[in-house]
Amino acid sequence: MPGDIVVQDSDDRSERMIKDPGRYFAEARERAEREVRREAEVRKDAAGQDEPGE
């Protein structure tokens, strides 16, 4: 078994949150809002396909 194992982590969220919390949370809010809008569009499109005559 190797003695030296290095785990690299590319997740820098905690560093970004500490460095500039206002920006971090603003970006997180924007991502969440985009996801909600995208989900609403997907559901709207799926509901529209089931309607006859459309």
CHARMM internal coordinates of N, CA and C (Angstrom, degrees):
IC EDIT
DIST 1 N 1 CA 1.4599
DIST 1 CA 1 C 1.5361
ANGL 1 N 1 CA 1 C 107.56
DIST 1 C 2 N 1.3270
ANGL 1 CA 1 C 2 N 117.13
DIHE 1 N 1 CA 1 C 2 N 132.32
DIST 2 N 2 CA 1.4679
ANGL 1 C 2 N 2 CA 119.53
DIHE 1 CA 1 C 2 N 2 CA -179.06
DIST 2 CA 2 C 1.5235
ANGL 2 N 2 CA 2 C 111.62
DIHE 1 C 2 N 2 CA 2 C -64.90
DIST 2 C 3 N 1.3242
ANGL 2 CA 2 C 3 N 115.22
DIHE 2 N 2 CA 2 C 3 N 143.74
DIST 3 N 3 CA 1.4533
ANGL 2 C 3 N 3 CA 120.25
DIHE 2 CA 2 C 3 N 3 CA -179.77
DIST 3 CA 3 C 1.5123
ANGL 3 N 3 CA 3 C 113.99
DIHE 2 C 3 N 3 CA 3 C -81.45
DIST 3 C 4 N 1.3327
ANGL 3 CA 3 C 4 N 116.83
DIHE 3 N 3 CA 3 C 4 N -32.11
DIST 4 N 4 CA 1.4718
ANGL 3 C 4 N 4 CA 120.89
DIHE 3 CA 3 C 4 N 4 CA -177.11
DIST 4 CA 4 C 1.5195
ANGL 4 N 4 CA 4 C 110.41
DIHE 3 C 4 N 4 CA 4 C -110.68
DIST 4 C 5 N 1.2993
ANGL 4 CA 4 C 5 N 116.73
DIHE 4 N 4 CA 4 C 5 N 107.68
DIST 5 N 5 CA 1.4635
ANGL 4 C 5 N 5 CA 121.85
DIHE 4 CA 4 C 5 N 5 CA 177.06
DIST 5 CA 5 C 1.5147
ANGL 5 N 5 CA 5 C 107.44
DIHE 4 C 5 N 5 CA 5 C -116.67
DIST 5 C 6 N 1.3176
ANGL 5 CA 5 C 6 N 115.49
DIHE 5 N 5 CA 5 C 6 N 127.29
DIST 6 N 6 CA 1.4580
ANGL 5 C 6 N 6 CA 121.16
DIHE 5 CA 5 C 6 N 6 CA -179.86
DIST 6 CA 6 C 1.5222
ANGL 6 N 6 CA 6 C 108.18
DIHE 5 C 6 N 6 CA 6 C -114.57
DIST 6 C 7 N 1.3015
ANGL 6 CA 6 C 7 N 116.12
DIHE 6 N 6 CA 6 C 7 N 125.32
DIST 7 N 7 CA 1.4564
ANGL 6 C 7 N 7 CA 121.50
DIHE 6 CA 6 C 7 N 7 CA 176.82
DIST 7 CA 7 C 1.5150
ANGL 7 N 7 CA 7 C 107.59
DIHE 6 C 7 N 7 CA 7 C -105.10
DIST 7 C 8 N 1.3223
ANGL 7 CA 7 C 8 N 116.13
DIHE 7 N 7 CA 7 C 8 N 122.32
DIST 8 N 8 CA 1.4562
ANGL 7 C 8 N 8 CA 120.48
DIHE 7 CA 7 C 8 N 8 CA 178.77
DIST 8 CA 8 C 1.5220
ANGL 8 N 8 CA 8 C 108.78
DIHE 7 C 8 N 8 CA 8 C -100.31
DIST 8 C 9 N 1.3030
ANGL 8 CA 8 C 9 N 115.23
DIHE 8 N 8 CA 8 C 9 N 131.73
DIST 9 N 9 CA 1.4577
ANGL 8 C 9 N 9 CA 121.47
DIHE 8 CA 8 C 9 N 9 CA -178.39
DIST 9 CA 9 C 1.5193
ANGL 9 N 9 CA 9 C 108.49
DIHE 8 C 9 N 9 CA 9 C -118.70
DIST 9 C 10 N 1.3168
ANGL 9 CA 9 C 10 N 116.09
DIHE 9 N 9 CA 9 C 10 N 119.60
DIST 10 N 10 CA 1.4638
ANGL 9 C 10 N 10 CA 119.56
DIHE 9 CA 9 C 10 N 10 CA -178.84
DIST 10 CA 10 C 1.5305
ANGL 10 N 10 CA 10 C 111.88
DIHE 9 C 10 N 10 CA 10 C -92.42
DIST 10 C 11 N 1.3257
ANGL 10 CA 10 C 11 N 117.24
DIHE 10 N 10 CA 10 C 11 N 2.85
DIST 11 N 11 CA 1.4627
ANGL 10 C 11 N 11 CA 120.96
DIHE 10 CA 10 C 11 N 11 CA 179.99
DIST 11 CA 11 C 1.5265
ANGL 11 N 11 CA 11 C 109.16
DIHE 10 C 11 N 11 CA 11 C -83.30
DIST 11 C 12 N 1.3209
ANGL 11 CA 11 C 12 N 116.04
DIHE 11 N 11 CA 11 C 12 N 105.93
DIST 12 N 12 CA 1.4644
ANGL 11 C 12 N 12 CA 120.75
DIHE 11 CA 11 C 12 N 12 CA -176.91
DIST 12 CA 12 C 1.5269
ANGL 12 N 12 CA 12 C 112.48
DIHE 11 C 12 N 12 CA 12 C -106.46
DIST 12 C 13 N 1.3329
ANGL 12 CA 12 C 13 N 116.36
DIHE 12 N 12 CA 12 C 13 N 21.28
DIST 13 N 13 CA 1.4659
ANGL 12 C 13 N 13 CA 119.12
DIHE 12 CA 12 C 13 N 13 CA -177.16
DIST 13 CA 13 C 1.5191
ANGL 13 N 13 CA 13 C 113.11
DIHE 12 C 13 N 13 CA 13 C -58.33
DIST 13 C 14 N 1.3194
ANGL 13 CA 13 C 14 N 116.97
DIHE 13 N 13 CA 13 C 14 N -43.64
DIST 14 N 14 CA 1.4715
ANGL 13 C 14 N 14 CA 118.45
DIHE 13 CA 13 C 14 N 14 CA -177.80
DIST 14 CA 14 C 1.5225
ANGL 14 N 14 CA 14 C 110.93
DIHE 13 C 14 N 14 CA 14 C -64.34
DIST 14 C 15 N 1.3273
ANGL 14 CA 14 C 15 N 117.44
DIHE 14 N 14 CA 14 C 15 N -38.37
DIST 15 N 15 CA 1.4662
ANGL 14 C 15 N 15 CA 120.21
DIHE 14 CA 14 C 15 N 15 CA 177.67
DIST 15 CA 15 C 1.5233
ANGL 15 N 15 CA 15 C 111.24
DIHE 14 C 15 N 15 CA 15 C -64.94
DIST 15 C 16 N 1.3339
ANGL 15 CA 15 C 16 N 116.57
DIHE 15 N 15 CA 15 C 16 N -42.92
DIST 16 N 16 CA 1.4686
ANGL 15 C 16 N 16 CA 119.81
DIHE 15 CA 15 C 16 N 16 CA 179.50
DIST 16 CA 16 C 1.5213
ANGL 16 N 16 CA 16 C 111.04
DIHE 15 C 16 N 16 CA 16 C -66.56
DIST 16 C 17 N 1.3295
ANGL 16 CA 16 C 17 N 117.18
DIHE 16 N 16 CA 16 C 17 N -37.02
DIST 17 N 17 CA 1.4561
ANGL 16 C 17 N 17 CA 120.68
DIHE 16 CA 16 C 17 N 17 CA -179.59
DIST 17 CA 17 C 1.5301
ANGL 17 N 17 CA 17 C 110.59
DIHE 16 C 17 N 17 CA 17 C -65.38
DIST 17 C 18 N 1.3122
ANGL 17 CA 17 C 18 N 116.70
DIHE 17 N 17 CA 17 C 18 N -40.74
DIST 18 N 18 CA 1.4674
ANGL 17 C 18 N 18 CA 120.41
DIHE 17 CA 17 C 18 N 18 CA 179.72
DIST 18 CA 18 C 1.5242
ANGL 18 N 18 CA 18 C 111.01
DIHE 17 C 18 N 18 CA 18 C -70.51
DIST 18 C 19 N 1.3200
ANGL 18 CA 18 C 19 N 116.58
DIHE 18 N 18 CA 18 C 19 N -40.71
DIST 19 N 19 CA 1.4645
ANGL 18 C 19 N 19 CA 121.29
DIHE 18 CA 18 C 19 N 19 CA -176.32
DIST 19 CA 19 C 1.5257
ANGL 19 N 19 CA 19 C 112.06
DIHE 18 C 19 N 19 CA 19 C -65.97
DIST 19 C 20 N 1.3396
ANGL 19 CA 19 C 20 N 117.26
DIHE 19 N 19 CA 19 C 20 N -44.99
DIST 20 N 20 CA 1.4670
ANGL 19 C 20 N 20 CA 120.90
DIHE 19 CA 19 C 20 N 20 CA -177.04
DIST 20 CA 20 C 1.5312
ANGL 20 N 20 CA 20 C 109.08
DIHE 19 C 20 N 20 CA 20 C -148.68
DIST 20 C 21 N 1.3417
ANGL 20 CA 20 C 21 N 117.50
DIHE 20 N 20 CA 20 C 21 N 79.80
DIST 21 N 21 CA 1.4663
ANGL 20 C 21 N 21 CA 119.93
DIHE 20 CA 20 C 21 N 21 CA -174.49
DIST 21 CA 21 C 1.5223
ANGL 21 N 21 CA 21 C 113.63
DIHE 20 C 21 N 21 CA 21 C -61.03
DIST 21 C 22 N 1.3200
ANGL 21 CA 21 C 22 N 118.10
DIHE 21 N 21 CA 21 C 22 N -36.20
DIST 22 N 22 CA 1.4618
ANGL 21 C 22 N 22 CA 119.92
DIHE 21 CA 21 C 22 N 22 CA 179.77
DIST 22 CA 22 C 1.5121
ANGL 22 N 22 CA 22 C 111.92
DIHE 21 C 22 N 22 CA 22 C -60.85
DIST 22 C 23 N 1.3145
ANGL 22 CA 22 C 23 N 115.79
DIHE 22 N 22 CA 22 C 23 N -46.63
DIST 23 N 23 CA 1.4699
ANGL 22 C 23 N 23 CA 120.27
DIHE 22 CA 22 C 23 N 23 CA 179.67
DIST 23 CA 23 C 1.5240
ANGL 23 N 23 CA 23 C 110.66
DIHE 22 C 23 N 23 CA 23 C -67.46
DIST 23 C 24 N 1.3249
ANGL 23 CA 23 C 24 N 116.43
DIHE 23 N 23 CA 23 C 24 N -42.64
DIST 24 N 24 CA 1.4587
ANGL 23 C 24 N 24 CA 120.67
DIHE 23 CA 23 C 24 N 24 CA -179.32
DIST 24 CA 24 C 1.5300
ANGL 24 N 24 CA 24 C 110.82
DIHE 23 C 24 N 24 CA 24 C -56.37
DIST 24 C 25 N 1.3333
ANGL 24 CA 24 C 25 N 116.53
DIHE 24 N 24 CA 24 C 25 N -49.67
DIST 25 N 25 CA 1.4567
ANGL 24 C 25 N 25 CA 119.61
DIHE 24 CA 24 C 25 N 25 CA -177.42
DIST 25 CA 25 C 1.5242
ANGL 25 N 25 CA 25 C 112.01
DIHE 24 C 25 N 25 CA 25 C -73.00
DIST 25 C 26 N 1.3233
ANGL 25 CA 25 C 26 N 118.56
DIHE 25 N 25 CA 25 C 26 N -30.94
DIST 26 N 26 CA 1.4648
ANGL 25 C 26 N 26 CA 120.95
DIHE 25 CA 25 C 26 N 26 CA 175.47
DIST 26 CA 26 C 1.5266
ANGL 26 N 26 CA 26 C 110.04
DIHE 25 C 26 N 26 CA 26 C -64.48
DIST 26 C 27 N 1.3261
ANGL 26 CA 26 C 27 N 116.98
DIHE 26 N 26 CA 26 C 27 N -43.61
DIST 27 N 27 CA 1.4627
ANGL 26 C 27 N 27 CA 120.49
DIHE 26 CA 26 C 27 N 27 CA 178.18
DIST 27 CA 27 C 1.5247
ANGL 27 N 27 CA 27 C 111.35
DIHE 26 C 27 N 27 CA 27 C -66.19
DIST 27 C 28 N 1.3148
ANGL 27 CA 27 C 28 N 117.12
DIHE 27 N 27 CA 27 C 28 N -38.79
DIST 28 N 28 CA 1.4634
ANGL 27 C 28 N 28 CA 120.66
DIHE 27 CA 27 C 28 N 28 CA 177.87
DIST 28 CA 28 C 1.5230
ANGL 28 N 28 CA 28 C 110.73
DIHE 27 C 28 N 28 CA 28 C -63.73
DIST 28 C 29 N 1.3314
ANGL 28 CA 28 C 29 N 116.52
DIHE 28 N 28 CA 28 C 29 N -41.12
DIST 29 N 29 CA 1.4621
ANGL 28 C 29 N 29 CA 121.05
DIHE 28 CA 28 C 29 N 29 CA 178.08
DIST 29 CA 29 C 1.5284
ANGL 29 N 29 CA 29 C 110.32
DIHE 28 C 29 N 29 CA 29 C -63.78
DIST 29 C 30 N 1.3343
ANGL 29 CA 29 C 30 N 117.46
DIHE 29 N 29 CA 29 C 30 N -42.71
DIST 30 N 30 CA 1.4647
ANGL 29 C 30 N 30 CA 120.96
DIHE 29 CA 29 C 30 N 30 CA 178.70
DIST 30 CA 30 C 1.5246
ANGL 30 N 30 CA 30 C 111.19
DIHE 29 C 30 N 30 CA 30 C -62.47
DIST 30 C 31 N 1.3367
ANGL 30 CA 30 C 31 N 117.18
DIHE 30 N 30 CA 30 C 31 N -42.26
DIST 31 N 31 CA 1.4664
ANGL 30 C 31 N 31 CA 120.02
DIHE 30 CA 30 C 31 N 31 CA 177.98
DIST 31 CA 31 C 1.5244
ANGL 31 N 31 CA 31 C 110.79
DIHE 30 C 31 N 31 CA 31 C -62.32
DIST 31 C 32 N 1.3178
ANGL 31 CA 31 C 32 N 117.03
DIHE 31 N 31 CA 31 C 32 N -42.30
DIST 32 N 32 CA 1.4653
ANGL 31 C 32 N 32 CA 121.02
DIHE 31 CA 31 C 32 N 32 CA 179.86
DIST 32 CA 32 C 1.5218
ANGL 32 N 32 CA 32 C 111.06
DIHE 31 C 32 N 32 CA 32 C -64.58
DIST 32 C 33 N 1.3341
ANGL 32 CA 32 C 33 N 117.10
DIHE 32 N 32 CA 32 C 33 N -41.39
DIST 33 N 33 CA 1.4617
ANGL 32 C 33 N 33 CA 120.57
DIHE 32 CA 32 C 33 N 33 CA 179.02
DIST 33 CA 33 C 1.5276
ANGL 33 N 33 CA 33 C 111.03
DIHE 32 C 33 N 33 CA 33 C -64.69
DIST 33 C 34 N 1.3429
ANGL 33 CA 33 C 34 N 117.15
DIHE 33 N 33 CA 33 C 34 N -40.83
DIST 34 N 34 CA 1.4703
ANGL 33 C 34 N 34 CA 120.46
DIHE 33 CA 33 C 34 N 34 CA 177.55
DIST 34 CA 34 C 1.5172
ANGL 34 N 34 CA 34 C 110.41
DIHE 33 C 34 N 34 CA 34 C -62.28
DIST 34 C 35 N 1.3268
ANGL 34 CA 34 C 35 N 116.83
DIHE 34 N 34 CA 34 C 35 N -41.65
DIST 35 N 35 CA 1.4566
ANGL 34 C 35 N 35 CA 120.75
DIHE 34 CA 34 C 35 N 35 CA -179.73
DIST 35 CA 35 C 1.5271
ANGL 35 N 35 CA 35 C 110.94
DIHE 34 C 35 N 35 CA 35 C -64.48
DIST 35 C 36 N 1.3258
ANGL 35 CA 35 C 36 N 117.57
DIHE 35 N 35 CA 35 C 36 N -41.24
DIST 36 N 36 CA 1.4653
ANGL 35 C 36 N 36 CA 121.03
DIHE 35 CA 35 C 36 N 36 CA 178.75
DIST 36 CA 36 C 1.5278
ANGL 36 N 36 CA 36 C 109.86
DIHE 35 C 36 N 36 CA 36 C -63.63
DIST 36 C 37 N 1.3440
ANGL 36 CA 36 C 37 N 116.71
DIHE 36 N 36 CA 36 C 37 N -43.67
DIST 37 N 37 CA 1.4711
ANGL 36 C 37 N 37 CA 119.69
DIHE 36 CA 36 C 37 N 37 CA 178.51
DIST 37 CA 37 C 1.5242
ANGL 37 N 37 CA 37 C 111.20
DIHE 36 C 37 N 37 CA 37 C -63.34
DIST 37 C 38 N 1.3257
ANGL 37 CA 37 C 38 N 116.56
DIHE 37 N 37 CA 37 C 38 N -41.68
DIST 38 N 38 CA 1.4641
ANGL 37 C 38 N 38 CA 120.25
DIHE 37 CA 37 C 38 N 38 CA 179.94
DIST 38 CA 38 C 1.5264
ANGL 38 N 38 CA 38 C 110.61
DIHE 37 C 38 N 38 CA 38 C -63.64
DIST 38 C 39 N 1.3179
ANGL 38 CA 38 C 39 N 117.02
DIHE 38 N 38 CA 38 C 39 N -44.12
DIST 39 N 39 CA 1.4663
ANGL 38 C 39 N 39 CA 120.59
DIHE 38 CA 38 C 39 N 39 CA 178.01
DIST 39 CA 39 C 1.5248
ANGL 39 N 39 CA 39 C 111.12
DIHE 38 C 39 N 39 CA 39 C -62.00
DIST 39 C 40 N 1.3242
ANGL 39 CA 39 C 40 N 117.34
DIHE 39 N 39 CA 39 C 40 N -40.31
DIST 40 N 40 CA 1.4634
ANGL 39 C 40 N 40 CA 120.81
DIHE 39 CA 39 C 40 N 40 CA 178.86
DIST 40 CA 40 C 1.5230
ANGL 40 N 40 CA 40 C 110.42
DIHE 39 C 40 N 40 CA 40 C -63.00
DIST 40 C 41 N 1.3294
ANGL 40 CA 40 C 41 N 117.38
DIHE 40 N 40 CA 40 C 41 N -40.83
DIST 41 N 41 CA 1.4653
ANGL 40 C 41 N 41 CA 121.03
DIHE 40 CA 40 C 41 N 41 CA 178.48
DIST 41 CA 41 C 1.5203
ANGL 41 N 41 CA 41 C 111.00
DIHE 40 C 41 N 41 CA 41 C -65.07
DIST 41 C 42 N 1.3173
ANGL 41 CA 41 C 42 N 117.51
DIHE 41 N 41 CA 41 C 42 N -42.05
DIST 42 N 42 CA 1.4600
ANGL 41 C 42 N 42 CA 121.27
DIHE 41 CA 41 C 42 N 42 CA 179.43
DIST 42 CA 42 C 1.5216
ANGL 42 N 42 CA 42 C 109.80
DIHE 41 C 42 N 42 CA 42 C -62.19
DIST 42 C 43 N 1.3203
ANGL 42 CA 42 C 43 N 116.63
DIHE 42 N 42 CA 42 C 43 N -44.89
DIST 43 N 43 CA 1.4675
ANGL 42 C 43 N 43 CA 120.00
DIHE 42 CA 42 C 43 N 43 CA 179.78
DIST 43 CA 43 C 1.5233
ANGL 43 N 43 CA 43 C 111.27
DIHE 42 C 43 N 43 CA 43 C -66.73
DIST 43 C 44 N 1.3226
ANGL 43 CA 43 C 44 N 116.87
DIHE 43 N 43 CA 43 C 44 N -39.33
DIST 44 N 44 CA 1.4621
ANGL 43 C 44 N 44 CA 121.17
DIHE 43 CA 43 C 44 N 44 CA 178.33
DIST 44 CA 44 C 1.5271
ANGL 44 N 44 CA 44 C 109.90
DIHE 43 C 44 N 44 CA 44 C -62.69
DIST 44 C 45 N 1.3269
ANGL 44 CA 44 C 45 N 116.86
DIHE 44 N 44 CA 44 C 45 N -45.32
DIST 45 N 45 CA 1.4607
ANGL 44 C 45 N 45 CA 121.00
DIHE 44 CA 44 C 45 N 45 CA 179.05
DIST 45 CA 45 C 1.5223
ANGL 45 N 45 CA 45 C 111.05
DIHE 44 C 45 N 45 CA 45 C -63.80
DIST 45 C 46 N 1.3221
ANGL 45 CA 45 C 46 N 117.86
DIHE 45 N 45 CA 45 C 46 N -41.48
DIST 46 N 46 CA 1.4617
ANGL 45 C 46 N 46 CA 121.64
DIHE 45 CA 45 C 46 N 46 CA -179.98
DIST 46 CA 46 C 1.5235
ANGL 46 N 46 CA 46 C 110.66
DIHE 45 C 46 N 46 CA 46 C -65.68
DIST 46 C 47 N 1.3165
ANGL 46 CA 46 C 47 N 117.75
DIHE 46 N 46 CA 46 C 47 N -39.43
DIST 47 N 47 CA 1.4626
ANGL 46 C 47 N 47 CA 121.32
DIHE 46 CA 46 C 47 N 47 CA 179.32
DIST 47 CA 47 C 1.5189
ANGL 47 N 47 CA 47 C 110.15
DIHE 46 C 47 N 47 CA 47 C -68.73
DIST 47 C 48 N 1.3071
ANGL 47 CA 47 C 48 N 118.27
DIHE 47 N 47 CA 47 C 48 N -36.97
DIST 48 N 48 CA 1.4563
ANGL 47 C 48 N 48 CA 122.35
DIHE 47 CA 47 C 48 N 48 CA -179.51
DIST 48 CA 48 C 1.5110
ANGL 48 N 48 CA 48 C 112.76
DIHE 47 C 48 N 48 CA 48 C -67.95
DIST 48 C 49 N 1.3156
ANGL 48 CA 48 C 49 N 118.55
DIHE 48 N 48 CA 48 C 49 N -28.12
DIST 49 N 49 CA 1.4572
ANGL 48 C 49 N 49 CA 121.68
DIHE 48 CA 48 C 49 N 49 CA -179.66
DIST 49 CA 49 C 1.5162
ANGL 49 N 49 CA 49 C 111.60
DIHE 48 C 49 N 49 CA 49 C -73.38
DIST 49 C 50 N 1.3085
ANGL 49 CA 49 C 50 N 117.38
DIHE 49 N 49 CA 49 C 50 N -23.71
DIST 50 N 50 CA 1.4592
ANGL 49 C 50 N 50 CA 121.00
DIHE 49 CA 49 C 50 N 50 CA -178.55
DIST 50 CA 50 C 1.5224
ANGL 50 N 50 CA 50 C 112.77
DIHE 49 C 50 N 50 CA 50 C -82.93
DIST 50 C 51 N 1.3302
ANGL 50 CA 50 C 51 N 117.30
DIHE 50 N 50 CA 50 C 51 N -15.72
DIST 51 N 51 CA 1.4554
ANGL 50 C 51 N 51 CA 120.24
DIHE 50 CA 50 C 51 N 51 CA -176.45
DIST 51 CA 51 C 1.5213
ANGL 51 N 51 CA 51 C 110.52
DIHE 50 C 51 N 51 CA 51 C -79.63
DIST 51 C 52 N 1.3492
ANGL 51 CA 51 C 52 N 117.80
DIHE 51 N 51 CA 51 C 52 N 131.93
DIST 52 N 52 CA 1.4680
ANGL 51 C 52 N 52 CA 120.29
DIHE 51 CA 51 C 52 N 52 CA 178.81
DIST 52 CA 52 C 1.5304
ANGL 52 N 52 CA 52 C 111.05
DIHE 51 C 52 N 52 CA 52 C -69.48
DIST 52 C 53 N 1.3274
ANGL 52 CA 52 C 53 N 115.23
DIHE 52 N 52 CA 52 C 53 N 147.05
DIST 53 N 53 CA 1.4570
ANGL 52 C 53 N 53 CA 119.73
DIHE 52 CA 52 C 53 N 53 CA 176.22
DIST 53 CA 53 C 1.5063
ANGL 53 N 53 CA 53 C 114.29
DIHE 52 C 53 N 53 CA 53 C 84.05
DIST 53 C 54 N 1.2736
ANGL 53 CA 53 C 54 N 118.79
DIHE 53 N 53 CA 53 C 54 N 4.96
DIST 54 N 54 CA 1.4700
ANGL 53 C 54 N 54 CA 120.81
DIHE 53 CA 53 C 54 N 54 CA -179.01
DIST 54 CA 54 C 1.4984
ANGL 54 N 54 CA 54 C 110.26
DIHE 53 C 54 N 54 CA 54 C -110.30
END
COOR INIT
IC SEED 1 N 1 CA 1 C
IC BUILD
